[in-house]
Amino acid sequence: MIDQTIFHNKTAAYYTLGCKLNFAETSAIGRQLFHYGVTRARKGQQADICVINTCTVTELADKKSRQAIRKAIHENPSAFIVVTGCYAQLKPEDIAGIEGVDLVLGTEQKLDVVKYLDDLQKKEKGEIITSKTHHIRSFVPSLSADDRTRYFLKVQDGCNYFCSFCTIPFARGRSRNGSIADLVKQAEQVVQEGGKEIVLTGVNIGDFGRTTGESFLDLLRALDQVEGIERYRISSIEPNLLTDEIISFVASSRRFAPHFHMPLQAGSDVVLQLMKRRYDTALFCHKVEMIKKILPQAFIGVDVIVGVRGETDACYEESKQFIASLDVSQLHVFTYSERPGTQALQIDYAVDPKTKHARSKALLDISKEKLHRFYASQQGARKKVLFEHTKRGNKMHGFTENYVKLYADYDSSRVNRITEVTVGAYSEEQMAMKAIF
């Protein structure tokens, strides 16, 4: 039985690192605490409870997580400090050893945080409550609104892929998902709150259906029928799980945006095999070509990792040429970071840091060129933009259905409304194209 009196007049501060899924889950934690009477601390106000939701996708993410923990402790010296997330699942002892940490919660426990807050009394040493990764089976719905206009809806969690470079299956557990019926109800909740756009998030969202016997395409069809949502976006989806049927559905759907994001990771089949990815460059190329054939204006974002073990000079050059040849809109370039316990450490050939940096810069240059080319192709087109709440100077920003960033003079009456505009010229200062009404 939870003693609600301990939460009376209490405030909480939240620190989130990593992916959109983490942000959705932090929001779910905040809603749970709010239900018990805990309000969000105002800016500059010292909180009674701090929740830090960590990331561990790279060595840098680990470092940033530790920095966020220490920052929370410094800013809120009397607060009860709760640390959770992927880094907490993988390295709970390291976190518990940080002076000031009171509670470390694993993946299975984090979305039931209230259950573990007994008296909010500071501890001499952090208490650890986690489950073995292979025991993680629960799926807890999470829905968040960012500080702009989009909502993030968690539809799936965990991963069964075990790519050689990745620790996420060890931090998140096996693939699992919510039911279509429950997720439709959450989309309807967004409508009630006035939301216009939902981004579907997860660890491996194309694997949706493992625990319910449904399919990702079934989910898209059901969500497409929810009246009041203007548009949906599909977050990162594995190319082997982005079926031709899904692409065709998006092209004919009422509400799904012509916007795709696929992890390529490497443009060399040799490296893809070392990574234990489940596709080759030919399949990836087919997906890009199909999207562009039936949705020529679609935005295609691509994840790439440089400097992985086994990426020889020849493999990198092959990868760079392949990536340059793709008709995609933008690259998200990540520098390989060695993760303890991963199979990639058994690969002999290691890339030195200086070479990693040079390769990353070269791909970022290719990305910049591709994005400018895509933006230029949109100039003069009529598009629907959803302007965000955030005001920068006297400007407001928003995205078109195909993810072109636009700017205009701030006008509060246009916030969170779909407005049809003409796409004007690109501004280096705004890093966006002008919206012409």
Summary of the structure (lengths in Angstrom):
residues: 437
radius of gyration: 22.2
end to end distance: 56.9
largest distance: 64.4
contacts: 1485
relative contact order: 0.08
helix: 37%
strand: 24%
